[in-house]
Structure formats: C-alpha cells, structure tokens
Amino acid sequence: MTSEQRYAEAYVWALLPGQTQPVVAGRLAREGRSFLFNYGRSYLAREEAVSLYEPELPFARRRPFG
C-alpha cells in the first residue's frame, strides 16, 4: 500500500554571506495550484539579509509570518 503525502508548506533556509550556520529565510506555501513565498520578519530584520533570487523574490513585507 502506498500513500500519497501532500505538503502545504515548507520553510526555506539560507546561508548568508560570511556565515557558517543557515537561518530561516521564509516560507513556501501552497495556495490552490500555486506556491507563494514570503520572507520572514526575522530574516528581513537582519542587516546581512539578501534577496534569495532578485528577479522573482525581491524583498517584500506582504503577509509575513513569524
């Protein structure tokens, strides 16, 4: 018997420049047939925070978590 497991969200970790330990950068969440990414407030508050992918994931403060 095989079960199909569907996940609704995942936390995204990032290794910041000059650091040796990753930090939680945001959350990827399923919304209908799409996935939405939101940076976490604690990540945005870091001086060393960088956009994970500038063309598609610029810093934004919409619907933050945490």
Residue pairs with C-beta under 8 A, 6 or more apart in sequence:
6 30
7 30
8 29
8 30
9 27
9 28
9 29
9 30
10 27
10 28
11 24
11 26
11 27
11 28
12 24
12 25
12 26
12 27
12 28
12 37
12 52
13 22
13 23
13 24
13 25
14 22
14 23
14 25
14 43
14 50
14 52
15 21
15 22
16 23
16 46
16 48
16 49
16 50
17 48
17 50
18 48
19 48
23 42
23 43
23 46
24 40
24 42
24 43
24 66
25 39
25 40
25 43
25 49
25 52
26 37
26 38
26 39
26 40
26 43
26 52
26 65
27 37
27 38
27 40
27 65
28 35
28 36
28 37
29 35
29 36
29 37
29 38
37 57
38 60
38 62
38 63
38 64
38 65
39 49
39 57
39 59
39 60
39 61
39 64
40 64
40 65
40 66
41 64
41 65
41 66
42 66
43 49
44 59
44 61
44 64
49 59
51 57
51 58
51 59
